[in-house]
Amino acid sequence: MANLRSASIKVNVTPEVYARLKQLADRQGQVPSVLAAVAVGQYVSAHSAPIEMQEKMLGQVMEMVERLPQQLLDLEDRRAPLLEVPAKVRRR
């Protein structure tokens, strides 16, 4: 299924930039608006990926932090018997 472009934006560029964009588009057999749409899509993808990765990593850190109190309690429960002094070693 082809990507359908249904949203539009208007971007003002200098005449020099438009001339260069038109030249590039002509070389690729495209109109400038298609080339600009591809460029905007690439920009958005490239700049969204790091933000999405940061959000994912933050979520993982938060999950670890939420589990930490229970993990510390579990650790303390396992250490408690080790800290008790056996009855035969105790002084009377």
C-alpha positions in Angstrom: 0.0 0.0 0.0 1.4 3.4 -1.0 1.9 6.1 1.6 -0.8 8.6 1.3 0.1 12.2 2.0 -3.0 13.9 3.4 -1.5 16.6 5.7 0.2 19.6 4.3 2.6 22.3 5.6 3.9 25.4 4.0 7.6 26.2 4.2 9.1 29.3 2.9 12.7 29.0 1.6 15.0 31.3 -0.1 15.0 31.4 -3.9 18.5 29.9 -3.9 17.3 26.9 -1.7 14.3 26.4 -3.9 16.4 26.5 -7.1 18.8 23.9 -5.6 15.8 21.8 -4.4 14.2 21.9 -7.9 17.5 21.0 -9.5 17.9 17.9 -7.2 14.3 16.9 -7.8 14.6 17.2 -11.5 17.7 14.9 -11.5 15.6 12.3 -9.6 12.5 12.8 -11.8 10.5 14.2 -8.9 8.8 17.5 -8.2 10.3 19.6 -5.4 7.4 19.0 -3.1 8.0 15.2 -3.1 11.7 15.6 -2.5 10.9 18.0 0.4 8.4 15.6 1.8 11.0 12.8 1.8 13.5 15.1 3.4 11.1 16.2 6.2 10.2 12.5 6.8 13.8 11.5 7.1 14.5 14.4 9.5 11.6 13.6 11.7 12.6 9.9 11.8 16.2 10.6 12.6 15.4 13.1 15.4 12.5 11.0 16.9 14.6 7.8 17.3 16.9 9.1 20.1 13.9 10.6 22.0 12.0 7.3 21.7 15.0 5.4 22.9 15.5 7.7 25.9 11.8 7.3 26.8 12.2 3.5 26.6 15.3 3.5 28.7 13.7 5.8 31.3 10.8 3.4 31.5 13.1 0.5 32.1 15.0 2.5 34.8 11.7 3.4 36.5 10.7 -0.3 36.5 14.0 -1.2 38.2 13.6 1.6 40.8 10.0 0.4 41.6 11.3 -3.2 42.2 14.3 -2.1 44.3 12.5 -1.8 47.7 11.2 -5.3 47.5 14.6 -6.6 46.3 16.2 -5.0 49.3 13.7 -6.6 51.6 14.3 -9.9 50.0 18.0 -9.5 50.4 17.6 -8.6 54.1 15.4 -11.7 54.6 18.2 -13.9 53.2 20.9 -12.2 55.3 19.0 -12.3 58.6 19.8 -15.9 59.4 23.5 -15.3 58.6 23.6 -12.5 61.2 22.2 -14.6 64.1 24.8 -16.1 66.4 24.3 -19.8 66.9 23.2 -20.8 70.4 26.3 -22.9 71.2 28.6 -19.9 70.3 26.7 -17.4 72.6 28.3 -16.5 75.9 26.4 -17.4 79.0 
